[in-house]
């Protein structure tokens, strides 16, 4: 009986691995520099396997708003480093929550000594604010982040959200644009963004379920988002 159970477990594990590896992903067919972002939604990640993949970098969710800390952040950042990925951390911005409170929440997790890559701010919602109030709130926060880390953060937002709310305002920042289509994003002001998150339903050995994947655009390179340790 024990032999039968062991055989069944082995067959299930092989079937799961085969199911993941049967997909042809963007990084398998192009020469761009690819990476992923991870939060607690991915559950337990097998970082040893991810470290053997074509992913060059990972952004890990650290915090959200004023008091939310991602439950997997500490484990993820330690293991991602251990298995050789370049690591950055991100904060999901909530425009109605006091900026200083959000900064303090982020800084408790995103410690400079742990970072290979610029801190990233995830900008996806106006939280019911007017466009003007949202912009005022956001740029106060971005200024605080820049002063705290002594460098401008990387900004993440969707193509439609950018066109509708931030058009012409992010020229001084490095930007990652999310658009889940086969074609590369083209923004209304032709912003030269450096990263494109092209899918929210990527597959990668070592991660159960879907994972967000991104890649560098054109001649942009990883060195452009390195964290400058002073």
C-alpha positions as CSV (number, residue, x, y, z in Angstrom):
1,X,0.0,0.0,0.0
2,X,2.8,2.4,0.9
3,X,4.4,1.8,-2.5
4,X,1.2,2.6,-4.3
5,X,0.7,5.8,-2.4
6,X,4.3,6.8,-3.1
7,X,3.9,6.1,-6.8
8,X,0.6,8.1,-6.9
9,X,2.3,11.1,-5.3
10,X,5.2,10.9,-7.7
11,X,2.8,10.8,-10.7
12,X,0.9,13.8,-9.4
13,X,4.1,15.8,-8.9
14,X,5.3,14.9,-12.5
15,X,1.9,15.8,-13.9
16,X,1.9,19.2,-12.1
17,X,5.4,20.0,-13.4
18,X,4.5,18.9,-16.9
19,X,1.4,21.1,-16.8
20,X,3.5,24.1,-15.9
21,X,6.3,23.5,-18.4
22,X,4.0,22.9,-21.4
23,X,3.4,26.7,-21.8
24,X,5.5,28.7,-24.2
25,X,6.1,32.1,-22.5
26,X,7.4,35.4,-23.8
27,X,10.8,34.9,-22.3
28,X,11.2,31.7,-24.3
29,X,10.9,33.4,-27.6
30,X,12.6,36.8,-27.3
31,X,15.8,38.4,-26.0
32,X,14.3,41.0,-23.7
33,X,15.2,41.2,-20.0
34,X,12.3,39.7,-18.0
35,X,11.1,39.8,-14.5
36,X,8.1,39.1,-12.2
37,X,6.2,40.7,-9.3
38,X,5.1,38.7,-6.4
39,X,2.8,39.1,-3.4
40,X,1.1,36.8,-0.9
41,X,-1.4,36.0,-3.6
42,X,1.1,33.6,-5.1
43,X,1.3,31.6,-1.9
44,X,4.5,29.7,-1.2
45,X,7.0,30.2,-4.0
46,X,9.7,27.7,-4.8
47,X,12.5,30.2,-5.1
48,X,15.2,27.7,-5.9
49,X,13.2,26.8,-9.1
50,X,12.5,30.5,-9.9
51,X,16.2,31.2,-9.5
52,X,16.9,28.8,-12.3
53,X,14.5,30.5,-14.7
54,X,15.1,33.3,-17.2
55,X,13.7,35.9,-14.7
56,X,16.4,38.5,-14.0
57,X,14.5,40.5,-11.3
58,X,11.6,40.4,-9.0
59,X,9.5,43.1,-7.4
60,X,7.9,42.0,-4.1
61,X,4.9,43.6,-2.5
62,X,5.9,45.0,0.8
63,X,3.1,47.2,1.9
64,X,-0.3,48.8,1.1
65,X,-1.8,52.0,2.5
66,X,-1.0,53.0,6.1
67,X,-0.8,49.7,7.9
68,X,-1.0,46.7,5.5
69,X,2.1,44.5,5.4
70,X,2.3,41.7,2.9
71,X,2.4,38.5,4.9
72,X,5.0,36.8,2.6
73,X,7.3,39.8,2.1
74,X,10.1,38.9,4.6
75,X,10.2,35.2,3.5
76,X,10.1,36.2,-0.2
77,X,12.9,38.8,0.0
78,X,15.2,36.5,1.9
79,X,14.7,33.6,-0.4
80,X,14.8,35.6,-3.6
81,X,18.2,37.0,-2.6
82,X,19.4,33.6,-1.7
83,X,18.6,32.2,-5.1
84,X,20.2,35.0,-7.1
85,X,17.5,37.3,-8.2
86,X,17.8,41.1,-8.2
87,X,15.1,42.3,-5.8
88,X,13.0,45.4,-5.4
89,X,10.0,46.2,-3.2
90,X,6.8,48.0,-3.9
91,X,4.1,49.9,-2.1
92,X,0.4,50.0,-3.2
93,X,-0.6,53.7,-2.8
94,X,-3.9,54.6,-1.3
95,X,-4.5,58.3,-2.1
96,X,-6.9,59.1,0.9
97,X,-4.4,57.8,3.6
98,X,-1.9,60.3,5.1
99,X,1.3,60.2,3.0
100,X,3.6,60.2,6.0
101,X,1.8,57.2,7.5
102,X,2.2,55.3,4.2
103,X,5.8,56.2,4.0
104,X,6.5,55.0,7.5
105,X,4.7,51.7,6.7
106,X,6.7,51.2,3.6
107,X,10.0,52.0,5.3
108,X,9.5,49.5,8.0
109,X,9.7,46.8,5.3
110,X,11.6,48.3,2.4
111,X,15.0,48.7,4.1
112,X,17.7,50.2,1.9
113,X,20.2,47.4,2.7
114,X,17.9,44.8,1.3
115,X,17.3,46.4,-2.0
116,X,18.9,45.8,-5.3
117,X,16.4,47.8,-7.3
118,X,14.6,51.1,-6.9
119,X,11.5,51.2,-4.6
120,X,8.4,51.0,-6.7
121,X,5.1,52.7,-6.1
122,X,2.0,51.0,-7.4
123,X,-0.5,53.6,-8.6
124,X,-3.9,52.1,-9.6
125,X,-6.7,54.1,-8.0
126,X,-7.9,57.6,-7.2
127,X,-9.9,56.3,-4.3
128,X,-12.8,58.5,-5.3
129,X,-10.8,61.7,-5.2
130,X,-11.0,64.3,-8.0
131,X,-8.2,64.2,-10.5
132,X,-6.6,67.3,-9.0
133,X,-6.8,66.0,-5.4
134,X,-5.4,62.7,-6.4
135,X,-2.5,64.3,-8.2
136,X,-1.7,66.5,-5.2
137,X,-1.9,63.5,-2.9
138,X,0.4,61.4,-5.1
139,X,3.1,63.9,-5.7
140,X,3.4,64.8,-2.0
141,X,3.9,61.1,-1.4
142,X,6.5,60.7,-4.2
143,X,8.4,63.6,-2.9
144,X,8.5,62.0,0.6
145,X,9.7,58.7,-0.9
146,X,12.5,60.4,-2.9
147,X,13.7,62.3,0.2
148,X,13.7,59.1,2.3
149,X,15.5,56.9,-0.2
150,X,17.6,59.7,-1.8
151,X,16.4,58.7,-5.3
152,X,13.2,58.9,-7.3
153,X,11.1,55.7,-7.1
154,X,10.1,53.6,-10.0
155,X,6.4,54.1,-10.8
156,X,3.9,51.4,-11.8
157,X,0.6,52.2,-13.4
158,X,-1.8,50.9,-16.1
159,X,-1.8,52.4,-19.6
160,X,-5.4,53.6,-19.4
161,X,-5.0,54.9,-15.9
162,X,-1.9,56.9,-17.0
163,X,-3.7,58.4,-20.0
164,X,-6.7,59.4,-18.0
165,X,-5.0,60.7,-14.8
166,X,-1.3,61.3,-15.2
167,X,-0.7,62.3,-18.8
168,X,2.4,64.5,-19.2
169,X,3.3,64.4,-15.5
170,X,5.7,61.5,-15.1
171,X,8.5,62.6,-17.5
172,X,11.0,62.9,-14.5
173,X,10.4,59.3,-13.4
174,X,11.2,55.8,-14.6
175,X,7.9,54.1,-15.3
176,X,6.5,50.6,-15.7
177,X,3.3,50.4,-17.7
178,X,0.8,47.6,-17.4
179,X,-1.1,46.6,-20.5
180,X,-2.2,43.0,-21.1
181,X,-2.2,42.9,-24.9
182,X,0.0,41.4,-27.6
183,X,1.0,44.8,-28.8
184,X,3.3,47.1,-26.9
185,X,1.6,50.1,-25.2
186,X,1.6,53.5,-26.8
187,X,0.7,56.3,-24.4
188,X,-1.0,59.4,-25.6
189,X,2.0,61.6,-24.8
190,X,4.5,59.0,-26.1
191,X,6.1,58.7,-22.7
192,X,9.4,56.7,-22.9
193,X,8.5,54.1,-20.2
194,X,11.3,51.6,-19.5
195,X,9.3,48.5,-18.4
196,X,6.1,46.8,-19.7
197,X,4.1,44.4,-17.6
198,X,2.6,42.5,-20.4
199,X,0.6,39.8,-18.6
200,X,-1.1,39.1,-15.3
201,X,-1.5,35.4,-16.3
202,X,2.1,34.3,-16.8
203,X,3.3,30.8,-15.9
204,X,6.6,30.0,-14.3
205,X,8.0,26.8,-12.8
206,X,8.1,27.2,-9.0
207,X,5.0,29.3,-8.8
208,X,1.5,27.8,-8.6
209,X,-1.1,29.6,-10.5
210,X,-0.6,32.9,-12.4
211,X,2.1,35.4,-12.0
212,X,2.6,39.0,-13.4
213,X,5.5,39.2,-15.9
214,X,7.3,42.3,-17.2
215,X,10.1,43.1,-19.5
216,X,12.4,46.0,-20.4
217,X,11.6,48.1,-23.5
218,X,14.0,48.7,-26.3
219,X,17.5,49.4,-25.2
220,X,16.6,50.0,-21.5
221,X,18.6,47.8,-19.1
222,X,18.5,46.6,-15.5
223,X,21.2,49.0,-14.4
224,X,18.7,51.9,-14.9
225,X,16.6,50.7,-11.9
226,X,19.5,49.8,-9.6
227,X,19.2,51.0,-6.1
228,X,22.0,53.5,-5.4
229,X,23.4,52.7,-2.0
230,X,25.1,55.8,-0.4
